[in-house]
């Protein structure tokens, strides 16, 4: 029997978390599912756990990469053989509500939607999992709200044909691969819907991509280059440039703030990459200040201003605020590290 929902789960050295993720997927109240695990050449006990699950449950499909190719490649590999008309992407160290598939599919059918975006809850490694969410009614989604919201791959149920027909795949070789796919789905879905339920439970743990300290954490800068090219190539630039520019500027500031704590030696490079991308359109958003947080605006004005703005008295307050903010964050980070707060 053809499944209703295909769930694609990339796996790489997550033996500690894999059984819990697997159990939460196998306990779905919707019976018509297939669960496609893509083992990205794990070297721990993950392959054995997957093999045992496939023997016990015919809904479990296991694919394997001969060499480690990364999260994007694993998701793309899992999407290709998916048999269901709907697809979900879940990360192998996270958990999901047992009602996930049932509720998002019902929302899609009720609103005749081709992409349902939904909420999530966060829990720390070792903490109790969030509670099951109360059911709510899905509503037609605002594309602006979607683009300004979280861009995770695992917060959406998507028509499989929407991704295949439009050639939507995750860019390989870069972190933050969710973001350009999120933009494409938000803009290319015919009837996007939003379900305000925390149906995925996002585990925050050390060792994940989020906590990297090398330059790969700055891949988000390159990801926004790709989104900009996509908007220009598809004729969407003028309609969506204000949303894009505000998000790209916020990303510049966020990346700098991250490296201020994680690897201060790389903050200069972040600044250089930011300056190289600043255009008149960017500066228009910065100077208006309507779409940016004060912290993001202060960073751009303080660290990335062109030479002609150096003597402006109007820059004094943003520069002072930015310097004080960075100093306080660094001090608090050292205190937390010293006392394990």
C-alpha atoms as a printed R data frame, in Angstrom:
    type eleno elety resid chain resno      x      y       z
1   ATOM     1    CA   UNK     A     1  0.000  0.000   0.000
2   ATOM     2    CA   UNK     A     2  1.268  3.452  -0.908
3   ATOM     3    CA   UNK     A     3  2.026  5.502   2.240
4   ATOM     4    CA   UNK     A     4  0.443  8.893   2.851
5   ATOM     5    CA   UNK     A     5  3.534 10.573   4.348
6   ATOM     6    CA   UNK     A     6  7.228  9.866   3.800
7   ATOM     7    CA   UNK     A     7  9.456 10.929   6.700
8   ATOM     8    CA   UNK     A     8 13.101 11.496   5.721
9   ATOM     9    CA   UNK     A     9 15.637 11.271   8.555
10  ATOM    10    CA   UNK     A    10 19.389 11.867   7.989
11  ATOM    11    CA   UNK     A    11 21.614  9.942  10.429
12  ATOM    12    CA   UNK     A    12 25.254 10.482  11.346
13  ATOM    13    CA   UNK     A    13 26.760  9.200  14.584
14  ATOM    14    CA   UNK     A    14 23.698  9.765  16.760
15  ATOM    15    CA   UNK     A    15 23.569  6.373  18.473
16  ATOM    16    CA   UNK     A    16 22.776  8.044  21.801
17  ATOM    17    CA   UNK     A    17 19.587  9.693  20.479
18  ATOM    18    CA   UNK     A    18 18.505  7.537  17.562
19  ATOM    19    CA   UNK     A    19 16.307  5.031  19.412
20  ATOM    20    CA   UNK     A    20 14.230  7.798  21.008
21  ATOM    21    CA   UNK     A    21 13.762  9.547  17.661
22  ATOM    22    CA   UNK     A    22 12.857  6.255  16.015
23  ATOM    23    CA   UNK     A    23 10.312  5.410  18.704
24  ATOM    24    CA   UNK     A    24  8.611  8.798  18.413
25  ATOM    25    CA   UNK     A    25  8.235  8.303  14.654
26  ATOM    26    CA   UNK     A    26  6.984  4.721  14.892
27  ATOM    27    CA   UNK     A    27  4.332  5.810  17.422
28  ATOM    28    CA   UNK     A    28  2.561  8.088  14.958
29  ATOM    29    CA   UNK     A    29 -1.226  7.962  15.164
30  ATOM    30    CA   UNK     A    30 -1.329  8.056  11.353
31  ATOM    31    CA   UNK     A    31 -0.630  4.523  10.191
32  ATOM    32    CA   UNK     A    32  0.095  5.247   6.515
33  ATOM    33    CA   UNK     A    33  3.701  6.373   6.805
34  ATOM    34    CA   UNK     A    34  7.136  5.302   5.636
35  ATOM    35    CA   UNK     A    35 10.255  6.323   7.544
36  ATOM    36    CA   UNK     A    36 13.329  6.705   5.332
37  ATOM    37    CA   UNK     A    37 16.567  6.786   7.303
38  ATOM    38    CA   UNK     A    38 19.666  7.843   5.383
39  ATOM    39    CA   UNK     A    39 22.814  6.733   7.176
40  ATOM    40    CA   UNK     A    40 25.523  9.193   6.156
41  ATOM    41    CA   UNK     A    41 28.381  6.718   6.751
42  ATOM    42    CA   UNK     A    42 28.064  6.597  10.542
43  ATOM    43    CA   UNK     A    43 30.962  5.031  12.446
44  ATOM    44    CA   UNK     A    44 29.115  4.385  15.729
45  ATOM    45    CA   UNK     A    45 26.277  1.980  16.528
46  ATOM    46    CA   UNK     A    46 23.683  3.843  14.446
47  ATOM    47    CA   UNK     A    47 23.759  1.367  11.492
48  ATOM    48    CA   UNK     A    48 23.025 -1.569  13.797
49  ATOM    49    CA   UNK     A    49 20.080  0.240  15.374
50  ATOM    50    CA   UNK     A    50 18.673  1.062  11.945
51  ATOM    51    CA   UNK     A    51 19.109 -2.488  10.676
52  ATOM    52    CA   UNK     A    52 17.249 -3.847  13.707
53  ATOM    53    CA   UNK     A    53 14.431 -1.313  13.226
54  ATOM    54    CA   UNK     A    54 14.041 -2.259   9.551
55  ATOM    55    CA   UNK     A    55 13.733 -5.936  10.495
56  ATOM    56    CA   UNK     A    56 11.064 -5.176  13.078
57  ATOM    57    CA   UNK     A    57  9.003 -2.615  11.139
58  ATOM    58    CA   UNK     A    58  8.245 -2.787   7.419
59  ATOM    59    CA   UNK     A    59  7.590  0.951   7.380
60  ATOM    60    CA   UNK     A    60 11.290  1.605   8.058
61  ATOM    61    CA   UNK     A    61 13.556  1.998   5.017
62  ATOM    62    CA   UNK     A    62 17.313  2.336   5.458
63  ATOM    63    CA   UNK     A    63 19.615  3.869   2.841
64  ATOM    64    CA   UNK     A    64 23.351  4.319   3.296
65  ATOM    65    CA   UNK     A    65 26.027  6.596   1.879
66  ATOM    66    CA   UNK     A    66 29.385  4.959   1.222
67  ATOM    67    CA   UNK     A    67 31.116  8.099   2.525
68  ATOM    68    CA   UNK     A    68 30.065 11.036   4.659
69  ATOM    69    CA   UNK     A    69 28.426 13.634   2.407
70  ATOM    70    CA   UNK     A    70 26.635 15.895   4.860
71  ATOM    71    CA   UNK     A    71 23.113 16.702   6.002
72  ATOM    72    CA   UNK     A    72 21.896 18.187   2.716
73  ATOM    73    CA   UNK     A    73 23.019 15.216   0.636
74  ATOM    74    CA   UNK     A    74 21.348 12.812   3.072
75  ATOM    75    CA   UNK     A    75 18.045 14.685   2.835
76  ATOM    76    CA   UNK     A    76 18.249 14.779  -0.961
77  ATOM    77    CA   UNK     A    77 19.015 11.047  -1.063
78  ATOM    78    CA   UNK     A    78 15.998 10.311   1.127
79  ATOM    79    CA   UNK     A    79 13.640 12.468  -0.928
80  ATOM    80    CA   UNK     A    80 14.323 10.723  -4.243
81  ATOM    81    CA   UNK     A    81 12.776  7.305  -3.451
82  ATOM    82    CA   UNK     A    82  9.963  8.705  -1.254
83  ATOM    83    CA   UNK     A    83  6.694  7.035  -2.306
84  ATOM    84    CA   UNK     A    84  4.166  9.178  -0.452
85  ATOM    85    CA   UNK     A    85  2.456 12.286  -1.857
86  ATOM    86    CA   UNK     A    86  3.649 14.194   1.240
87  ATOM    87    CA   UNK     A    87  7.102 14.468   2.769
88  ATOM    88    CA   UNK     A    88  8.462 15.520   6.165
89  ATOM    89    CA   UNK     A    89 12.108 16.049   7.132
90  ATOM    90    CA   UNK     A    90 13.068 15.212  10.719
91  ATOM    91    CA   UNK     A    91 16.509 15.335  12.377
92  ATOM    92    CA   UNK     A    92 17.690 12.155  14.072
93  ATOM    93    CA   UNK     A    93 18.458 13.732  17.455
94  ATOM    94    CA   UNK     A    94 15.027 15.375  17.766
95  ATOM    95    CA   UNK     A    95 11.652 14.012  18.851
96  ATOM    96    CA   UNK     A    96  8.158 14.529  17.487
97  ATOM    97    CA   UNK     A    97  4.611 14.489  18.783
98  ATOM    98    CA   UNK     A    98  2.813 11.218  18.127
99  ATOM    99    CA   UNK     A    99  0.108 13.331  16.413
100 ATOM   100    CA   UNK     A   100  2.515 15.073  14.011
101 ATOM   101    CA   UNK     A   101  1.610 13.317  10.762
102 ATOM   102    CA   UNK     A   102 -2.100 13.074  11.513
103 ATOM   103    CA   UNK     A   103 -2.536 16.750  12.359
104 ATOM   104    CA   UNK     A   104 -0.435 18.290   9.587
105 ATOM   105    CA   UNK     A   105 -2.002 16.053   6.949
106 ATOM   106    CA   UNK     A   106 -5.500 16.934   8.184
107 ATOM   107    CA   UNK     A   107 -4.578 20.628   8.001
108 ATOM   108    CA   UNK     A   108 -3.295 20.233   4.447
109 ATOM   109    CA   UNK     A   109 -6.446 18.464   3.320
110 ATOM   110    CA   UNK     A   110 -8.833 20.896   5.042
111 ATOM   111    CA   UNK     A   111 -7.185 23.992   3.531
112 ATOM   112    CA   UNK     A   112 -6.232 22.311   0.222
113 ATOM   113    CA   UNK     A   113 -2.660 23.359   0.942
114 ATOM   114    CA   UNK     A   114  0.530 22.110  -0.707
115 ATOM   115    CA   UNK     A   115  2.781 23.100   2.221
116 ATOM   116    CA   UNK     A   116  1.899 23.218   5.930
117 ATOM   117    CA   UNK     A   117  4.285 25.088   8.212
118 ATOM   118    CA   UNK     A   118  4.063 24.332  11.924
119 ATOM   119    CA   UNK     A   119  5.659 25.118  15.275
120 ATOM   120    CA   UNK     A   120  8.271 23.495  17.465
121 ATOM   121    CA   UNK     A   121  9.446 23.436  21.079
122 ATOM   122    CA   UNK     A   122 13.022 23.484  22.372
123 ATOM   123    CA   UNK     A   123 14.498 21.310  25.091
124 ATOM   124    CA   UNK     A   124 18.069 20.911  26.294
125 ATOM   125    CA   UNK     A   125 20.008 17.687  26.221
126 ATOM   126    CA   UNK     A   126 19.083 15.791  29.386
127 ATOM   127    CA   UNK     A   127 15.950 17.846  30.019
128 ATOM   128    CA   UNK     A   128 12.386 16.567  30.041
129 ATOM   129    CA   UNK     A   129 10.681 16.570  26.671
130 ATOM   130    CA   UNK     A   130  8.008 19.222  26.015
131 ATOM   131    CA   UNK     A   131  4.337 18.318  26.518
132 ATOM   132    CA   UNK     A   132  2.050 17.191  23.727
133 ATOM   133    CA   UNK     A   133  0.507 20.275  22.093
134 ATOM   134    CA   UNK     A   134 -3.210 20.970  22.218
135 ATOM   135    CA   UNK     A   135 -4.887 20.778  18.794
136 ATOM   136    CA   UNK     A   136 -5.574 24.040  16.991
137 ATOM   137    CA   UNK     A   137 -6.995 25.006  13.615
138 ATOM   138    CA   UNK     A   138 -4.624 25.667  10.736
139 ATOM   139    CA   UNK     A   139 -4.972 28.971   8.879
140 ATOM   140    CA   UNK     A   140 -3.820 30.242   5.491
141 ATOM   141    CA   UNK     A   141 -0.248 31.438   5.937
142 ATOM   142    CA   UNK     A   142  1.135 34.891   5.254
143 ATOM   143    CA   UNK     A   143  4.228 34.549   3.058
144 ATOM   144    CA   UNK     A   144  5.784 37.544   4.780
145 ATOM   145    CA   UNK     A   145  5.255 35.950   8.195
146 ATOM   146    CA   UNK     A   146  6.724 32.667   6.955
147 ATOM   147    CA   UNK     A   147  9.827 34.343   5.561
148 ATOM   148    CA   UNK     A   148 10.359 36.224   8.805
149 ATOM   149    CA   UNK     A   149  9.871 33.075  10.877
150 ATOM   150    CA   UNK     A   150 12.069 30.028  11.578
151 ATOM   151    CA   UNK     A   151 13.503 28.382   8.470
152 ATOM   152    CA   UNK     A   152 14.111 24.835   9.734
153 ATOM   153    CA   UNK     A   153 13.606 21.935   7.329
154 ATOM   154    CA   UNK     A   154 11.656 20.050  10.003
155 ATOM   155    CA   UNK     A   155  8.824 22.562  10.470
156 ATOM   156    CA   UNK     A   156  6.875 21.796   7.314
157 ATOM   157    CA   UNK     A   157  4.850 19.113   5.544
158 ATOM   158    CA   UNK     A   158  5.301 19.501   1.792
159 ATOM   159    CA   UNK     A   159  3.741 18.016  -1.305
160 ATOM   160    CA   UNK     A   160  6.424 15.715  -2.675
161 ATOM   161    CA   UNK     A   161  5.627 16.834  -6.220
162 ATOM   162    CA   UNK     A   162  6.103 20.470  -5.226
163 ATOM   163    CA   UNK     A   163  9.743 19.746  -4.460
164 ATOM   164    CA   UNK     A   164 10.342 17.409  -7.387
165 ATOM   165    CA   UNK     A   165  8.577 19.440 -10.078
166 ATOM   166    CA   UNK     A   166 10.295 22.666  -9.023
167 ATOM   167    CA   UNK     A   167 13.683 21.001  -8.533
168 ATOM   168    CA   UNK     A   168 13.876 22.025  -4.876
169 ATOM   169    CA   UNK     A   169 16.827 20.350  -3.155
170 ATOM   170    CA   UNK     A   170 19.041 21.181  -0.207
171 ATOM   171    CA   UNK     A   171 22.342 22.838  -1.238
172 ATOM   172    CA   UNK     A   172 25.175 20.445  -0.481
173 ATOM   173    CA   UNK     A   173 28.438 21.361   1.180
174 ATOM   174    CA   UNK     A   174 27.052 24.239   3.282
175 ATOM   175    CA   UNK     A   175 25.538 24.604   6.729
176 ATOM   176    CA   UNK     A   176 22.176 26.380   7.129
177 ATOM   177    CA   UNK     A   177 20.922 24.513   4.075
178 ATOM   178    CA   UNK     A   178 17.350 24.843   5.401
179 ATOM   179    CA   UNK     A   179 17.124 28.561   4.657
180 ATOM   180    CA   UNK     A   180 17.063 28.649   0.821
181 ATOM   181    CA   UNK     A   181 14.659 25.678   0.744
182 ATOM   182    CA   UNK     A   182 12.420 27.513   3.213
183 ATOM   183    CA   UNK     A   183 12.402 30.606   0.994
184 ATOM   184    CA   UNK     A   184 11.533 28.567  -2.088
185 ATOM   185    CA   UNK     A   185  8.718 26.691  -0.374
186 ATOM   186    CA   UNK     A   186  7.281 29.878   1.123
187 ATOM   187    CA   UNK     A   187  7.240 31.573  -2.291
188 ATOM   188    CA   UNK     A   188  6.523 28.648  -4.626
189 ATOM   189    CA   UNK     A   189  3.784 26.855  -2.686
190 ATOM   190    CA   UNK     A   190  0.379 27.734  -4.098
191 ATOM   191    CA   UNK     A   191 -1.545 27.634  -0.815
192 ATOM   192    CA   UNK     A   192  0.779 27.676   2.202
193 ATOM   193    CA   UNK     A   193 -0.843 27.052   5.579
194 ATOM   194    CA   UNK     A   194  0.291 27.511   9.165
195 ATOM   195    CA   UNK     A   195 -0.530 25.262  12.119
196 ATOM   196    CA   UNK     A   196  0.350 26.841  15.457
197 ATOM   197    CA   UNK     A   197  1.293 23.630  17.258
198 ATOM   198    CA   UNK     A   198  4.710 22.612  18.612
199 ATOM   199    CA   UNK     A   199  4.767 19.216  16.897
200 ATOM   200    CA   UNK     A   200  8.555 18.811  16.695
201 ATOM   201    CA   UNK     A   201 10.741 18.903  19.791
202 ATOM   202    CA   UNK     A   202 14.137 20.361  18.979
203 ATOM   203    CA   UNK     A   203 16.982 19.039  21.086
204 ATOM   204    CA   UNK     A   204 19.803 21.529  21.720
205 ATOM   205    CA   UNK     A   205 23.062 19.691  22.325
206 ATOM   206    CA   UNK     A   206 26.765 20.359  22.242
207 ATOM   207    CA   UNK     A   207 28.473 18.938  19.171
208 ATOM   208    CA   UNK     A   208 25.690 19.864  16.762
209 ATOM   209    CA   UNK     A   209 26.178 22.240  13.827
210 ATOM   210    CA   UNK     A   210 24.698 25.076  15.896
211 ATOM   211    CA   UNK     A   211 27.707 25.016  18.234
212 ATOM   212    CA   UNK     A   212 30.546 24.924  15.699
213 ATOM   213    CA   UNK     A   213 33.399 27.363  16.218
214 ATOM   214    CA   UNK     A   214 35.174 27.052  12.861
215 ATOM   215    CA   UNK     A   215 34.369 29.153   9.808
216 ATOM   216    CA   UNK     A   216 31.641 26.761   8.621
217 ATOM   217    CA   UNK     A   217 29.294 28.450  11.120
218 ATOM   218    CA   UNK     A   218 29.472 31.475   8.791
219 ATOM   219    CA   UNK     A   219 28.061 29.514   5.847
220 ATOM   220    CA   UNK     A   220 24.857 31.438   6.456
221 ATOM   221    CA   UNK     A   221 26.507 34.402   4.716
222 ATOM   222    CA   UNK     A   222 26.953 32.309   1.557
223 ATOM   223    CA   UNK     A   223 23.447 30.913   1.912
224 ATOM   224    CA   UNK     A   224 21.999 34.422   1.707
225 ATOM   225    CA   UNK     A   225 24.037 35.004  -1.468
226 ATOM   226    CA   UNK     A   226 22.196 32.026  -2.954
227 ATOM   227    CA   UNK     A   227 18.809 33.348  -1.913
228 ATOM   228    CA   UNK     A   228 19.582 36.738  -3.441
229 ATOM   229    CA   UNK     A   229 20.560 35.095  -6.730
230 ATOM   230    CA   UNK     A   230 17.363 33.042  -6.644
231 ATOM   231    CA   UNK     A   231 15.207 36.147  -6.133
232 ATOM   232    CA   UNK     A   232 16.909 37.919  -9.037
233 ATOM   233    CA   UNK     A   233 16.784 34.884 -11.344
234 ATOM   234    CA   UNK     A   234 13.066 34.285 -10.737
235 ATOM   235    CA   UNK     A   235 11.970 37.924 -10.914
236 ATOM   236    CA   UNK     A   236 11.032 38.046  -7.206
237 ATOM   237    CA   UNK     A   237 13.638 40.602  -6.160
238 ATOM   238    CA   UNK     A   238 11.612 43.803  -6.193
239 ATOM   239    CA   UNK     A   239  8.672 42.223  -4.373
240 ATOM   240    CA   UNK     A   240 10.719 40.575  -1.614
241 ATOM   241    CA   UNK     A   241 13.936 42.580  -1.373
242 ATOM   242    CA   UNK     A   242 12.902 44.480   1.773
243 ATOM   243    CA   UNK     A   243 12.257 41.253   3.675
244 ATOM   244    CA   UNK     A   244 15.455 39.729   2.304
245 ATOM   245    CA   UNK     A   245 17.688 42.728   3.087
246 ATOM   246    CA   UNK     A   246 16.458 42.960   6.674
247 ATOM   247    CA   UNK     A   247 17.086 39.259   7.209
248 ATOM   248    CA   UNK     A   248 20.521 39.339   5.600
249 ATOM   249    CA   UNK     A   249 21.560 42.309   7.753
250 ATOM   250    CA   UNK     A   250 20.278 40.550  10.865
251 ATOM   251    CA   UNK     A   251 22.284 37.490   9.835
252 ATOM   252    CA   UNK     A   252 25.466 39.561   9.501
253 ATOM   253    CA   UNK     A   253 24.992 40.883  13.028
254 ATOM   254    CA   UNK     A   254 24.036 37.486  14.452
255 ATOM   255    CA   UNK     A   255 27.098 35.842  12.885
256 ATOM   256    CA   UNK     A   256 29.376 38.503  14.346
257 ATOM   257    CA   UNK     A   257 27.771 38.147  17.783
258 ATOM   258    CA   UNK     A   258 28.204 34.371  17.654
259 ATOM   259    CA   UNK     A   259 31.915 34.539  16.850
260 ATOM   260    CA   UNK     A   260 32.479 37.234  19.468
261 ATOM   261    CA   UNK     A   261 31.965 34.426  21.995
262 ATOM   262    CA   UNK     A   262 32.822 31.274  20.049
263 ATOM   263    CA   UNK     A   263 35.930 32.382  18.146
264 ATOM   264    CA   UNK     A   264 36.834 36.100  18.355
265 ATOM   265    CA   UNK     A   265 39.659 35.646  15.840
266 ATOM   266    CA   UNK     A   266 37.036 35.277  13.098
267 ATOM   267    CA   UNK     A   267 35.024 38.435  13.830
268 ATOM   268    CA   UNK     A   268 37.256 40.518  11.560
269 ATOM   269    CA   UNK     A   269 36.568 38.154   8.679
270 ATOM   270    CA   UNK     A   270 32.831 38.391   9.335
271 ATOM   271    CA   UNK     A   271 33.112 42.166   9.171
272 ATOM   272    CA   UNK     A   272 35.034 41.995   5.883
273 ATOM   273    CA   UNK     A   273 32.494 39.637   4.341
274 ATOM   274    CA   UNK     A   274 29.686 41.936   5.477
275 ATOM   275    CA   UNK     A   275 31.280 45.085   4.054
276 ATOM   276    CA   UNK     A   276 31.891 43.335   0.730
277 ATOM   277    CA   UNK     A   277 28.158 42.675   0.405
278 ATOM   278    CA   UNK     A   278 26.764 46.021   1.551
279 ATOM   279    CA   UNK     A   279 24.917 47.920  -1.183
280 ATOM   280    CA   UNK     A   280 22.904 51.124  -1.339
281 ATOM   281    CA   UNK     A   281 19.799 49.016  -0.747
282 ATOM   282    CA   UNK     A   282 21.299 47.623   2.460
283 ATOM   283    CA   UNK     A   283 22.198 51.084   3.711
284 ATOM   284    CA   UNK     A   284 18.709 52.334   2.981
285 ATOM   285    CA   UNK     A   285 17.324 49.656   5.316
286 ATOM   286    CA   UNK     A   286 19.962 50.394   7.972
287 ATOM   287    CA   UNK     A   287 19.423 54.147   7.979
288 ATOM   288    CA   UNK     A   288 15.653 53.810   8.083
289 ATOM   289    CA   UNK     A   289 16.013 51.352  10.945
290 ATOM   290    CA   UNK     A   290 12.438 50.129  10.703
291 ATOM   291    CA   UNK     A   291 13.027 46.443   9.967
292 ATOM   292    CA   UNK     A   292 16.101 45.822  12.112
293 ATOM   293    CA   UNK     A   293 16.631 45.198  15.785
294 ATOM   294    CA   UNK     A   294 18.647 47.901  17.499
295 ATOM   295    CA   UNK     A   295 21.476 45.435  18.073
296 ATOM   296    CA   UNK     A   296 21.746 44.555  14.385
297 ATOM   297    CA   UNK     A   297 21.585 48.202  13.341
298 ATOM   298    CA   UNK     A   298 24.224 49.172  15.907
299 ATOM   299    CA   UNK     A   299 26.575 46.472  14.621
300 ATOM   300    CA   UNK     A   300 26.283 47.583  10.992
301 ATOM   301    CA   UNK     A   301 26.684 51.271  11.832
302 ATOM   302    CA   UNK     A   302 29.544 50.645  14.235
303 ATOM   303    CA   UNK     A   303 31.598 48.068  12.342
304 ATOM   304    CA   UNK     A   304 30.610 48.237   8.686
305 ATOM   305    CA   UNK     A   305 30.045 51.924   7.897
306 ATOM   306    CA   UNK     A   306 31.629 53.443   4.767
307 ATOM   307    CA   UNK     A   307 34.435 55.961   5.108
308 ATOM   308    CA   UNK     A   308 32.192 58.957   4.555
309 ATOM   309    CA   UNK     A   309 30.246 58.205   7.745
310 ATOM   310    CA   UNK     A   310 33.229 58.159  10.125
311 ATOM   311    CA   UNK     A   311 32.807 61.719  11.430
312 ATOM   312    CA   UNK     A   312 29.057 61.622  11.912
313 ATOM   313    CA   UNK     A   313 28.019 62.442  15.514
314 ATOM   314    CA   UNK     A   314 24.911 60.324  14.931
315 ATOM   315    CA   UNK     A   315 27.137 57.243  15.022
316 ATOM   316    CA   UNK     A   316 28.435 57.859  18.535
317 ATOM   317    CA   UNK     A   317 25.501 56.298  20.400
318 ATOM   318    CA   UNK     A   318 25.263 53.160  18.181
319 ATOM   319    CA   UNK     A   319 29.035 52.661  18.514
320 ATOM   320    CA   UNK     A   320 28.905 52.983  22.296
321 ATOM   321    CA   UNK     A   321 25.926 50.667  22.584
322 ATOM   322    CA   UNK     A   322 27.530 48.053  20.348
323 ATOM   323    CA   UNK     A   323 30.844 48.156  22.214
324 ATOM   324    CA   UNK     A   324 29.115 47.901  25.594
325 ATOM   325    CA   UNK     A   325 26.846 45.093  24.397
326 ATOM   326    CA   UNK     A   326 29.783 43.011  23.128
327 ATOM   327    CA   UNK     A   327 31.760 43.600  26.326
328 ATOM   328    CA   UNK     A   328 28.856 42.577  28.552
329 ATOM   329    CA   UNK     A   329 28.150 39.481  26.496
330 ATOM   330    CA   UNK     A   330 31.792 38.395  26.642
331 ATOM   331    CA   UNK     A   331 31.946 38.990  30.396
332 ATOM   332    CA   UNK     A   332 28.764 37.030  31.010
333 ATOM   333    CA   UNK     A   333 30.044 34.217  28.785
334 ATOM   334    CA   UNK     A   334 33.256 33.973  30.836
335 ATOM   335    CA   UNK     A   335 31.281 33.930  34.085
336 ATOM   336    CA   UNK     A   336 28.986 31.176  32.811
337 ATOM   337    CA   UNK     A   337 31.957 29.141  31.634
338 ATOM   338    CA   UNK     A   338 33.837 29.587  34.906
339 ATOM   339    CA   UNK     A   339 30.909 28.657  37.135
340 ATOM   340    CA   UNK     A   340 29.061 26.355  34.705
341 ATOM   341    CA   UNK     A   341 25.940 28.499  34.968
